[in-house]
Amino acid sequence: MRQSKVLAVNVLSESQVELSNRFAGRHREKEKNRFEGFKWKTAVTGAPIFEGTQAYLDCRIVKSLECGDHTVYIAEVLGSGIDEAQRPLIFYRSRYMHLDGLKPLA
């Protein structure tokens, strides 16, 4: 992100638990290429948008702030999309949940 000056926010859908786990670092054997095995397309900025997401934001970074061991990015949204047929993936109280009444996913 520092080099490209772009980022994408992918709102994962309920069907994307495995993708969420991969990027949360729960699959150490895939650390070198977290994208392996997942389909994605390139947004207008060149940022990756995963297939099957509930929504996405395609952004250009306008500023970055160093905060301790983190970097906070301020970005301008240049494009977006939503798939109203998909339901968002929710992680609450250390579990993946359904939107309806926050019931645990199977």
Steps between C-alpha positions, in 0.01 A plus 500: 500500500785734573639459149178480300312767699175303457292266714174311486261430783328166436189435712503123507183295465383211718649256247852640549598368843807327354617825337452686828700236688780515243545876532468481879816286495336171596670312214873547552584277202335760272677807643718546190197529269173564679323545165576143386184305416264799513351673197531876481492780247684827475307817584543828310792594727662158460403388851368142543124436533412143601222316316197439718540798730189670636644844424826679424664843501776582249721773645798725433714574805531873564690493829664256739570549870747295702344410837729284710535166321201572270441716196166678458402570140266779393349416164266644239235259371514488119265208443271265683269208450244297688341161442169514681455125446795439738487527877797649689737282701484601866766415758373570853618370837768287335248321272356539153133587526184528287347843466162365616506521877879455502476120493831311458581373151506122476 
